[in-house]
């Protein structure tokens, strides 16, 4: 089950009457999006319990290598994840929440990520978006990564992986 995550004090912008009218016009006959973001440390060798011990921070989700299928192993790696799937937030807001939750342990995460990269593992910031027709969340267009997030990606040597499905 994915974490809904808290907004970490982020405030949604207030809508004006004109912007509501314009957004309703724009959203008529458009597509909708469901999205989530997670940061993962992964390894073929080190289980998530050991990652938790080294970081001193409990994950939202974990995967155990070969727990669904032994050969070929599925999932292919052990993983430790911090997740945000809260609806109604832009991708950059979700990323900011995930990075904010890791701020206190960023140096430990960076050291562990470098260790994992040397032993068949690494780190990843994953963004997943599902574009569908229907009455789910309105499309949340336009997002950016601020310098704090870019520094986090650099410190943790994380790959930025963006998947979009229609």
C-alpha positions in Angstrom: 0.0 0.0 0.0 1.4 3.4 -1.0 1.8 6.1 1.6 -0.5 9.1 1.1 2.2 11.4 2.6 1.6 14.7 4.3 2.0 18.0 2.6 4.8 19.0 5.0 3.2 22.5 5.4 2.8 23.2 1.7 -0.2 25.4 1.0 -2.3 25.0 -2.2 -2.7 28.3 -4.1 -6.0 30.1 -3.7 -8.2 30.1 -6.8 -9.7 33.3 -8.1 -13.1 33.3 -9.8 -11.4 33.9 -13.1 -8.9 31.2 -12.7 -11.6 28.7 -11.7 -13.6 29.6 -14.8 -10.5 29.3 -17.0 -9.5 26.0 -15.4 -13.0 24.5 -15.9 -13.0 25.5 -19.6 -9.5 24.0 -20.0 -10.4 20.8 -18.2 -13.5 20.2 -20.2 -12.8 17.2 -22.5 -9.3 16.8 -21.2 -7.4 13.9 -19.7 -6.8 13.2 -16.1 -3.8 12.0 -14.1 -3.0 9.7 -11.2 0.6 10.0 -10.1 3.1 9.1 -7.3 6.7 9.7 -6.5 9.2 7.7 -4.6 12.9 7.7 -3.7 14.4 4.2 -3.6 17.6 2.6 -2.5 18.0 -0.8 -4.1 20.5 -3.7 -4.0 20.8 -7.2 -5.2 22.7 -8.1 -2.0 21.6 -5.8 0.9 18.1 -6.3 2.3 15.9 -3.4 3.2 16.2 -4.2 6.9 20.0 -3.5 6.7 19.3 -0.3 4.8 16.9 0.8 7.5 19.5 0.0 10.2 22.2 2.0 8.5 19.9 5.1 7.9 18.0 5.0 11.1 14.8 5.8 9.2 12.0 3.4 8.5 10.8 3.2 4.9 7.2 3.5 3.7 7.6 0.4 1.5 10.1 -2.4 0.9 10.6 -5.1 -1.7 12.4 -8.4 -1.1 14.4 -9.7 -4.0 12.9 -12.8 -5.6 9.8 -12.8 -3.3 7.4 -13.2 -6.2 9.5 -15.3 -8.5 12.8 -17.1 -7.9 14.1 -17.3 -11.5 14.5 -14.8 -12.9 14.2 -13.0 -9.6 11.1 -10.8 -9.3 11.5 -8.2 -7.9 15.1 -8.1 -9.2 16.4 -6.2 -6.2 15.8 -5.5 -2.5 14.5 -2.0 -2.2 13.8 0.6 0.5 11.3 3.4 -0.4 10.0 6.7 0.8 6.7 7.4 -1.1 4.3 10.2 -1.8 1.0 9.5 -3.6 -1.1 12.3 -2.1 -3.7 13.4 -4.7 -4.1 16.9 -5.8 -0.4 17.9 -5.7 1.9 18.7 -8.6 4.8 16.4 -9.2 7.3 19.0 -7.9 5.3 19.2 -4.7 5.3 15.4 -4.2 9.1 15.4 -4.9 9.6 18.2 -2.4 7.8 16.2 0.3 9.8 13.0 -0.4 13.1 15.0 -0.4 12.1 16.9 2.7 11.5 13.7 4.6 15.0 12.6 3.7 16.7 16.0 4.5 17.8 14.9 8.0 19.6 11.8 6.7 20.8 13.0 3.3 24.5 12.4 4.0 23.8 8.9 5.2 21.6 8.2 2.2 24.4 9.5 -0.1 27.0 7.3 1.6 24.8 4.2 1.4 23.8 4.9 -2.2 27.5 5.1 -3.2 28.2 1.8 -1.4 25.2 0.2 -3.1 26.3 1.5 -6.5 29.6 -0.3 -6.0 27.9 -3.6 -5.2 25.1 -4.0 -7.7 22.6 -1.4 -6.5 22.0 2.3 -6.3 19.4 5.0 -5.8 16.5 6.3 -7.9 13.9 9.1 -7.7 10.9 7.6 -9.5 8.0 9.7 -10.9 5.1 7.7 -12.3 2.1 9.3 -14.0 -1.0 7.5 -15.4 -3.0 9.7 -17.8 -6.6 8.4 -18.1 -10.0 9.6 -19.2 -12.6 10.0 -16.5 -13.3 11.8 -13.3 -10.1 11.3 -11.3 -7.7 14.1 -10.4 -7.5 16.9 -13.0 -4.3 17.0 -14.9 -1.6 18.8 -13.0 0.6 20.3 -15.7 3.8 22.1 -15.3 6.4 21.1 -12.8 10.0 21.8 -12.1 12.8 20.6 -9.9 14.3 23.3 -7.7 18.0 23.6 -6.8 17.5 21.8 -3.4 16.1 18.7 -5.2 18.9 18.8 -7.8 21.5 19.0 -5.0 19.8 16.0 -3.3 20.0 14.0 -6.6 23.7 14.9 -6.9 24.4 14.0 -3.2 22.6 10.7 -3.4 23.8 9.9 -6.9 20.2 9.1 -7.7 18.9 8.4 -11.2 15.8 10.4 -12.1 13.3 8.0 -13.7 10.1 9.3 -15.1 7.4 7.0 -16.4 4.2 8.2 -18.1 1.4 5.9 -19.2 -1.6 6.8 -21.3 
